[in-house]
Each structure stands twice: as C-alpha cells, then as structure tokens.
C-alpha cells in the first residue's frame, strides 16, 4: 500500500479504537470469527452485523461497533423512498423523476429516471428533488413515527443524510430493515412491498439479495461505506449491516463492502 494511505489508515484505526474504548460489550451478540476474518482481510476497519432470523442469532465481527452511529448516506434512500410514496410525491416504481438539467460527472444521471432506476443508480440529485417535495416537517414526522436512527434531520434540507446530523448505527439499520421486511413500519403495506422490490439487487439458485449501498465522509474525515439489506433464503431472511471505513474513496473500498458481507453470509 502507499505510505500516505497507510498513515491515514492508522489514523482511522485510532479513531475506531477510541470508539471501542467508550462502548460496553453486548452479551447477546455473538462474535462471528468468519466475519472478523473477512473484515481483517479487506484491510478496511469496520463491522459486519448479522441477524439470522430463522435461528434467532445476532452475530458481529466486532460487537463493540454495532452501536457506532454514522451518517446513513444513500442507505437513507430506503426510508426516503417510503416517505415519497407515503406522501404521494411519487406513485410507484415506474414514475418519472425529471432531470434538473444540471450536467454532472456521473453522466448516467443526466436524464429523466424512473423511480426504480434512480434507486438502483443511487441518484442523489433525483432523490434530493423528492426530499424537497416531501418537505422538512412531513419528513421529520415520518422519521419520528418510524423511529429511524437518531431522528435528527437538522442541516441542509436536501442533504441531511449525507452531511447533516442524521445518524444511524448497524444495530438500528437492522432494526429498521426487519420492520420493513415484516410490514411493521408506519407505512402502507403496498408501499413497503414496492420498496422491498426496488431493493432487489441480485438473485441466484435459492436466494435473493435486497440491499442498498451508501458512501459519504464522516465527522472524523473518514469515508464510511455501507451495505445493508437481507439475503432471502429458503430458511428465511438473514439481515446484514456492513459498515467499513477508509481514508480514501476508491473502487477497492466500494467493492470491499460487498465482498466482506458475502464472505460472512457464505460462512453461515
């Protein structure tokens, strides 16, 4: 690795060590060695948290990090999708979100997108439009009703999940996802079904993965990378929330979120 990257990575490890020192272990969470090994092999510090519903097991690579709350980044699109449907800002997955006409570096975003396409592409500008249309007060009411994260949306009205005060931990991510899966959120079942369907990212022989990535810079100048969702198997859902940290945002870090999670799921 490059010397500068190593210096930044050591700083990253020190920050997380401080967080761990201020956290008490949760005796209900099992340390899952394959998850810890997967995180270590990635060279990026962080945590994988798993809830195996069929076996009622909560597993983590490091239980001391499952309550470390960070900006949700684009994982918030799961919630904001529900909010847009619930408020009538958008009707369904095939509804069109118009391009605002501003050219951006990600050229695939420089066009009108369906709601489903915007979710799959993690199109921040298109979702910012939806959040602005929802409005701050209705959004706050919906977040409070769902008890999402720390329920704090102060900051820029169309940026609070990327650089504002909203925070969510891996444990809270899984709590939210399990309620979404079981139609236990204060939303219409039809809307929750639409969002679950839009979250489908891959499928294979006997399994499906419903998930969302997220990436932003945290308070300590580290990039936080999320992959949250569930693996649907014949035995039932296995929920996951992976949160990794890096001093740099690059393709290796982007892929590590999924690689670490898949290795953990494969070891169950």
C-alpha positions, 0 to 999 in steps of 0.5 A: 500500500502507499505510505500516505494511505497507510498513515491515514489508515492508522489514523482511522484505526485510532479513531475506531479504537477510541470508539471501542474504548467508550462502548460496553460489550453486548452479551447477546451478540455473538462474535462471528470469527468468519466475519472478523476474518473477512473484515481483517482481510479487506484491510478496511476497519469496520463491522459486519452485523448479522441477524439470522432470523430463522435461528434467532442469532445476532452475530458481529465481527466486532460487537463493540461497533454495532452501536457506532452511529454514522451518517446513513448516506444513500442507505437513507434512500430506503426510508426516503423512498417510503416517505415519497410514496407515503406522501404521494410525491411519487406513485410507484416504481415506474414514475418519472423523476425529471432531470434538473438539467444540471450536467454532472460527472456521473453522466448516467444521471443526466436524464429523466429516471424512473423511480426504480432506476434512480434507486438502483443508480443511487441518484442523489440529485433525483432523490434530493428533488423528492426530499424537497417535495416531501418537505422538512416537517412531513419528513421529520414526522415520518422519521419520528413515527418510524423511529429511524436512527437518531431522528435528527434531520437538522442541516441542509434540507436536501442533504441531511443524510449525507452531511447533516446530523442524521445518524444511524448505527448497524444495530438500528439499520437492522432494526429498521430493515426487519420492520420493513421486511415484516410490514411493521413500519408506519407505512402502507403495506403496498408501499413497503412491498414496492420498496422491498422490490426496488431493493432487489439487487441480485438473485441466484439458485435459492436466494435473493439479495435486497440491499442498498449501498451508501458512501459519504465522509464522516465527522472524523474525515473518514469515508464510511461505506455501507451495505445493508439489506437481507439475503432471502433464503429458503430458511428465511431472511438473514439481515446484514449491516456492513459498515467499513471505513477508509481514508480514501474513496476508491473502487477497492473500498466500494467493492470491499463492502460487498465482498466482506458481507458475502464472505460472512453470509457464505460462512453461515 
